[in-house]
Amino acid sequence: MVNSKMIGNKIAEARKRVNVSQAQLAAQLFISPQAVGKWERGESIPDILTIIRLAEILGVDLNYFSGDANSAMSEIPSSGPAVIQSDDLPAGKQKGKNSWDMSRGNWVDADFSSLKNLNEKFSSSNMQRCKFIGSDMSGLLLKANNVAACDFSGSDLSGSRIHMSSLSDNIFKNCSLKEAEIKESNISGCDFSGADLTAATMKFGDLEKCNMADSVLNHTRFHSMHLVDMIFSGTLEDCFFENCAFTRVTFENATLLNTFFKGNRKLKRISFTNCKADRMTYEFLKQGKADLTGITVVVTS
């Protein structure tokens, strides 16, 4: 017989150990915080697929939820400040292309600034107030993470894959996100000012209250995203908004060139202020019944 109270206690213990709130855990599972609360009180239990996902996020093996005392819980680092310098890396890992996995960690107040070749995994980790300023993180895999209040300013995240994660209040100022893929993630309160998002893709998630001032949007694709309280400015060229929903989204002092709006919902909720658009972009917006007030059609060569 399944002991829902025991499983609930296990979930609560593991969650607290990695310093993740019920709301943060719920965001990574795309469920409500109330559902997590019910699990921890023993009022309900997650299904087997969710149990597998919980094990990944909390850094435990499946035996942990069956009450095995020899579970992988002991492998989770305790919270606390950490500062890692290049001299602290394992022998043979300081030069050339590293091949190491930093997944299932509890990284709080860690300083990875200026480190190179952080190009492997930080999956299923809790990362809070960490610094990655000027770091080489190209090709990085971030999967099932809670990333909050971290500073990636000036870092190279080109070709990175950020999947099934919660990103809140992070700084991506002036960093490279060329050809990055952010998928099935909730992104809120992040600063992308001056970031290069050329050929980047954001899909199947939420983008809310993020600063996109002076960011480079070229061949950037937004697919099945819910955009909330967003302001876009500057030039958007060869960009795609497909199957997206918009709530309080503004294009201000923006130039839209070859930017496609297809299959979107609530285009009427987009406002345009002092914007320019080429004929093709204008017609896509018109077809979607957007409010075209504030857009001037420009002729491109």
Secondary structure, 3 states (H helix, E strand, C coil): CCCHHHHHHHHHHHHHHCCCCHHHHHHHHCCCHHHHHHHHCCCCCCCHHHHHHHHHHHCCCHHHHHCCCCCHHHHCCCCCCEECCHHHCCCCCCCCCCCCECCCCEEECEECCCCCCCCCECCCCEEECCECCCCECCCCEEECCEEECCECCCCECCCCEEECCEEECCECCCCECCCCEEECCEEECCECCCCECCCCEEEEEEEECCECCCCEEECCEEEEEEEEEEEEEEEEECCEEECCEEEEEEEEEEEEECCEEECCECHHHEEEECEEEEHHHHHHHHHCCCCCCCEEEECCC
